[in-house]
C-alpha cells in the first residue's frame, strides 16, 4: 500500500504568478494565483506549484554554487501515519514546521519534501 499519492512539484521563485503564467501557457494548463503562491494544473491532475521566496537567487546550474530550488509535496490521508511510515523509510522530520496541514521532512540525502493533507 502506498504511503502517499499525487506528487506535487513546488518551485521557489521571486514571482509565483509570472512563473505560473509561463508554465500554464507552455503546457496549456489552468493557473491559480494568490499573494505568495500560484499553481499551473493540467486536466488530469498534474500540478506545478510556485512559492514566493524573498531575496530569491536563481540556481547556478550546472554548478552547485546555488543549487536548484524545488521540493516535492505528496498528499496523504493521515499525517501521523504517513510521518511514521516515512521515518521508517529513512526520512527525518525537520525541526521547523511552519504549517498545520503539512509537515516538512528531509529525505535520506537531505532534500526537503512535505506530507500534505488535501485541503
C-alpha positions as CSV (number, residue, x, y, z in Angstrom):
1,X,0.0,0.0,0.0
2,X,1.3,3.4,-0.9
3,X,2.1,5.9,1.9
4,X,1.2,8.9,-0.3
5,X,-0.2,9.8,-3.7
6,X,-0.3,12.6,-6.3
7,X,3.1,14.2,-6.1
8,X,3.2,18.0,-6.5
9,X,6.3,19.7,-7.6
10,X,6.9,23.0,-5.8
11,X,9.3,25.6,-7.3
12,X,10.6,28.5,-5.3
13,X,10.8,31.8,-7.2
14,X,10.5,35.6,-6.9
15,X,7.1,36.0,-8.7
16,X,4.8,33.0,-8.5
17,X,2.1,34.4,-10.7
18,X,4.6,35.2,-13.6
19,X,6.1,31.7,-13.4
20,X,2.6,30.0,-13.3
21,X,1.5,32.0,-16.3
22,X,4.7,30.9,-18.1
23,X,4.2,27.2,-17.4
24,X,0.5,27.4,-17.8
25,X,0.9,28.9,-21.3
26,X,3.7,26.4,-22.2
27,X,1.7,23.4,-21.1
28,X,-1.8,24.7,-21.8
29,X,-2.7,24.3,-18.1
30,X,-5.0,26.4,-16.0
31,X,-3.4,28.8,-13.5
32,X,-4.4,29.8,-10.0
33,X,-2.7,32.8,-8.4
34,X,-2.7,34.1,-4.8
35,X,-0.5,36.5,-2.9
36,X,2.6,34.3,-2.3
37,X,1.7,31.2,-4.3
38,X,0.5,30.1,-7.6
39,X,-0.1,26.9,-9.5
40,X,-0.4,25.6,-13.0
41,X,-2.5,22.4,-13.3
42,X,-3.4,20.1,-16.1
43,X,-6.8,18.4,-16.7
44,X,-5.6,15.0,-15.5
45,X,-4.4,16.3,-12.1
46,X,-0.8,17.1,-12.6
47,X,0.3,20.4,-11.0
48,X,3.3,22.6,-10.5
49,X,3.1,25.0,-7.6
50,X,5.2,28.2,-7.3
51,X,6.1,29.7,-3.9
52,X,7.4,33.3,-3.4
53,X,10.9,33.5,-1.8
54,X,12.1,36.9,-0.7
55,X,15.7,37.5,-1.8
56,X,15.5,34.7,-4.3
57,X,18.7,33.8,-6.1
58,X,18.3,31.7,-9.2
59,X,20.2,28.4,-9.5
60,X,23.7,28.5,-10.9
61,X,23.1,25.2,-12.8
62,X,25.1,23.0,-13.5
63,X,27.3,24.1,-10.6
64,X,26.3,23.7,-7.0
65,X,27.1,27.3,-6.1
66,X,23.4,27.9,-5.8
67,X,21.6,24.5,-6.3
68,X,18.1,24.1,-7.8
69,X,15.3,25.3,-5.6
70,X,12.3,22.9,-5.6
71,X,10.8,20.2,-3.4
72,X,8.1,17.6,-3.7
73,X,4.8,17.7,-1.9
74,X,2.8,14.5,-1.6
75,X,-0.8,14.1,-0.5
76,X,-1.6,11.8,2.4
77,X,-4.8,10.9,4.2
78,X,-3.3,10.8,7.7
79,X,-0.3,13.0,8.7
80,X,0.6,10.9,11.8
81,X,0.5,7.6,10.0
82,X,2.4,8.9,7.0
83,X,5.0,10.5,9.2
84,X,5.7,7.2,11.0
85,X,5.9,5.4,7.6
86,X,8.4,7.9,6.0
87,X,10.5,7.9,9.1
88,X,10.6,4.1,8.9
89,X,11.9,4.5,5.4
90,X,14.8,6.8,6.5
91,X,13.3,10.3,6.4
92,X,14.0,12.9,9.2
93,X,11.3,15.3,10.4
94,X,12.6,18.8,10.0
95,X,12.8,20.9,13.2
96,X,10.9,23.8,11.5
97,X,7.2,23.1,10.9
98,X,5.6,26.3,9.5
99,X,2.2,24.9,8.8
100,X,-0.6,22.7,10.3
101,X,-1.9,21.0,7.2
102,X,1.5,19.7,6.1
103,X,4.8,18.5,7.6
104,X,8.3,19.0,6.3
105,X,10.8,16.2,6.2
106,X,14.2,15.5,4.8
107,X,14.8,12.5,2.6
108,X,17.9,10.3,3.3
109,X,20.0,12.6,1.1
110,X,18.8,15.8,2.9
111,X,16.3,17.0,0.2
112,X,13.1,18.6,1.7
113,X,9.7,17.2,1.0
114,X,6.3,17.7,2.5
115,X,3.5,15.4,3.5
116,X,0.3,17.4,2.9
117,X,-3.4,16.9,3.7
118,X,-5.7,17.7,0.7
119,X,-7.5,20.9,1.7
